[in-house]
């Protein structure tokens, strides 16, 4: 049995994994899919002080509280920053790191460095009445939809779970200064369906930090593959169990 810890991206909540969790559990694995501070059932905790470090503390705290070891740690989108920092903090607790259509930072980088288009979101939020809230993007015509989700029922379900993103999450740099973290194997899963303008993906270096060849898989769908292709995503994750 493996333990999967699924970390959602910006604006989302742990509910976005609802189609994946039972598939992994049916294969005999333990699965945790928490909502980070400021999202889902914790949306009331959102504020200008919530940042990347808050979310790293959320995940490390859960690992400690539950006594988790040999974790398959999956970070979607913005959570690529989160899981990178988590592995930096507790590399001995993580068996495998999965970047799911995710931001992959270098030491000292923020979301703005990894994905420069986020700078426009920050500037708009800072000009807004709140000064810190980044609202979810609007739905676009197919095939882009809402985070790559185009089925009307799925869009409505997804829209209902979204919350504003605090600006500090996008501004705060990640610390990746623990040499032990380099030993953790990692897999990149890229969703290669329609991509909005301004979204670019960094190429994955051919060699992992631990010296082994890079492992890059693809899914022919949009950004939120856990909603649009849960069976296919689960099958890939089970290969890592």
C-alpha positions in Angstrom: 0.0 0.0 0.0 1.2 3.5 -0.9 0.1 6.8 0.5 -0.9 9.4 -2.0 -1.1 13.0 -0.9 -2.8 15.1 -3.6 -2.3 18.9 -3.4 -4.6 21.1 -5.4 -3.6 24.2 -7.3 -4.6 27.9 -7.1 -8.3 28.7 -6.7 -9.3 25.0 -6.3 -10.0 22.9 -3.2 -9.4 19.3 -2.2 -12.8 18.5 -3.8 -11.3 18.6 -7.3 -9.8 15.2 -6.6 -13.1 13.5 -5.9 -13.0 11.4 -9.1 -9.5 10.3 -8.5 -9.5 9.4 -4.8 -11.9 6.4 -5.1 -9.9 4.9 -8.0 -6.7 5.0 -6.0 -8.4 3.7 -2.9 -10.0 0.9 -4.9 -6.5 -0.3 -5.7 -5.7 -0.5 -2.0 -3.9 2.7 -1.4 -4.4 5.4 1.2 -5.3 8.8 -0.2 -5.4 12.3 1.3 -6.6 15.3 -0.6 -6.8 18.3 1.8 -8.0 21.8 1.1 -5.2 24.3 1.7 -5.7 27.4 3.9 -8.1 29.8 2.1 -9.9 27.2 -0.1 -12.9 24.9 0.1 -14.0 24.4 3.7 -11.1 26.6 4.8 -12.0 29.5 2.5 -13.0 31.6 5.6 -9.3 31.6 6.5 -8.2 33.5 3.4 -6.5 36.8 3.9 -3.6 38.9 2.8 -1.2 37.1 5.2 -1.8 33.7 3.5 1.1 32.8 1.3 3.1 30.0 -0.1 4.7 29.3 3.3 1.2 28.9 4.8 0.4 26.1 2.3 3.8 24.4 2.8 3.0 24.4 6.5 -0.4 22.9 5.8 1.1 20.0 3.9 4.1 19.4 6.2 1.7 19.6 9.2 -0.6 17.0 7.7 2.4 14.7 7.1 3.5 15.0 10.7 0.0 14.8 12.2 -0.8 11.6 10.2 2.6 10.1 10.7 3.0 9.7 6.9 6.0 8.1 5.3 6.9 6.9 1.8 4.4 9.5 0.4 3.6 9.9 -3.3 3.3 13.6 -3.2 1.3 15.1 -6.1 1.2 18.9 -6.8 -1.1 20.3 -9.4 -0.4 23.7 -11.1 0.5 26.3 -8.4 1.0 23.4 -6.0 4.2 22.5 -7.8 5.7 25.3 -5.7 4.1 23.9 -2.6 5.3 20.3 -3.0 8.8 21.4 -4.0 9.1 23.2 -0.7 7.6 20.3 1.2 10.2 18.0 -0.2 12.8 20.5 0.8 11.5 20.4 4.4 10.9 16.6 4.8 12.6 14.7 2.0 12.8 11.6 4.2 9.0 11.3 4.2 8.5 11.5 0.4 9.0 8.5 -1.8 8.1 10.2 -5.1 7.3 13.7 -6.2 4.8 14.3 -9.0 4.4 17.6 -10.9 1.0 17.5 -12.4 0.8 20.2 -15.1 2.6 22.1 -12.4 5.0 25.1 -11.9 8.5 23.7 -11.3 10.6 26.3 -9.6 14.3 26.8 -8.9 15.5 27.9 -5.5 14.4 31.5 -4.7 11.8 31.7 -7.5 8.2 32.7 -7.1 5.1 31.9 -9.2 5.9 35.1 -11.1 9.3 33.8 -12.1 8.0 30.5 -13.2 4.9 31.8 -15.0 5.4 35.5 -15.8 1.8 35.9 -16.9 0.8 35.8 -13.2 2.3 39.3 -12.8 -0.8 40.7 -14.5 -3.0 38.9 -12.0 -1.1 40.4 -9.1 -1.2 43.9 -10.5 -4.9 43.7 -11.0 -5.5 42.4 -7.5 -3.4 45.2 -6.0 -5.5 47.8 -7.8 -8.7 46.2 -6.6 -10.7 47.1 -3.5 -9.2 44.3 -1.4 -5.7 44.8 -2.5 -4.9 41.1 -2.3 -7.6 38.9 -3.8 -7.0 37.3 -7.2 -10.3 36.0 -8.5 -10.6 32.8 -10.6 -10.4 33.3 -14.3 -13.6 33.5 -16.4 -14.7 30.6 -18.5 -13.5 30.7 -22.1 -15.0 29.2 -25.3 -14.2 25.6 -26.0 -11.7 24.0 -26.1 -10.3 26.2 -23.3 -13.3 26.2 -21.1 -12.6 26.7 -17.4 -9.1 25.2 -16.6 -9.7 23.0 -19.6 -13.1 21.8 -18.4 -15.8 22.2 -21.0 -18.7 20.0 -20.1 -21.4 22.4 -18.7 -22.2 20.2 -15.7 -18.5 19.8 -14.8 -17.9 23.6 -15.3 -20.8 24.3 -12.8 -19.4 21.9 -10.3 -15.9 23.3 -10.7 -17.0 26.9 -10.5 -18.8 26.1 -7.2 -15.6 25.0 -5.5 -13.3 27.9 -6.6 -12.1 30.6 -4.2 -10.0 33.7 -4.6 -6.2 33.3 -4.5 -4.2 35.5 -2.1 -1.5 37.6 -3.8 1.2 36.5 -1.4 1.0 33.0 -2.7 2.2 34.2 -6.1 4.8 36.6 -4.7 6.5 34.5 -2.1 9.7 32.7 -3.2 10.3 29.0 -2.6 13.3 27.7 -0.7 15.0 24.7 -2.2 18.3 24.5 -0.2 18.2 21.0 1.2 20.6 18.7 -0.7 18.8 15.6 0.6 15.7 16.7 -1.5 17.6 16.0 -4.7 17.5 12.2 -4.0 13.7 12.1 -4.3 12.6 10.7 -7.6 10.1 12.8 -9.6 7.7 12.4 -12.5 6.2 15.2 -14.6 2.7 14.8 -16.1 1.9 17.3 -18.8 -1.6 18.0 -20.0 -1.2 18.7 -23.7 -4.7 19.7 -24.7 -5.6 23.3 -25.5 -3.5 25.9 -23.6 -4.5 29.6 -23.0 -2.4 32.3 -24.5 0.6 33.4 -22.3 0.9 30.0 -20.6 4.3 28.4 -21.3 5.8 25.3 -19.8 9.5 25.1 -19.0 11.3 22.1 -20.6 12.1 19.3 -18.2 15.9 18.7 -18.0 16.8 15.3 -19.4 18.3 14.2 -16.1 16.6 14.4 -12.7 18.3 15.9 -9.7 19.0 12.4 -8.4 20.9 11.6 -11.6 18.4 9.3 -13.3 16.7 10.0 -16.6 13.7 12.4 -16.5 10.3 10.8 -16.5 7.7 12.8 -18.4 4.2 11.5 -19.2 1.4 13.3 -21.1 -2.4 13.3 -21.1 -4.4 14.6 -24.1 -6.6 17.0 -22.1 -6.8 20.4 -20.5 -5.3 21.6 -17.2 -7.8 20.0 -14.8 -7.2 16.4 -15.8 -8.4 15.1 -12.5 -11.8 16.2 -13.6 -11.7 15.5 -17.4 -9.6 12.3 -17.4 -9.6 10.8 -13.8 -9.3 7.2 -15.0 -6.3 7.9 -17.1 -4.6 10.1 -14.5 -5.2 7.4 -11.8 -3.7 4.8 -14.0 -0.5 6.8 -14.3 -0.3 7.5 -10.6 -0.8 3.8 -9.9 2.3 3.0 -11.9 4.2 5.0 -9.2 2.7 3.1 -6.3 
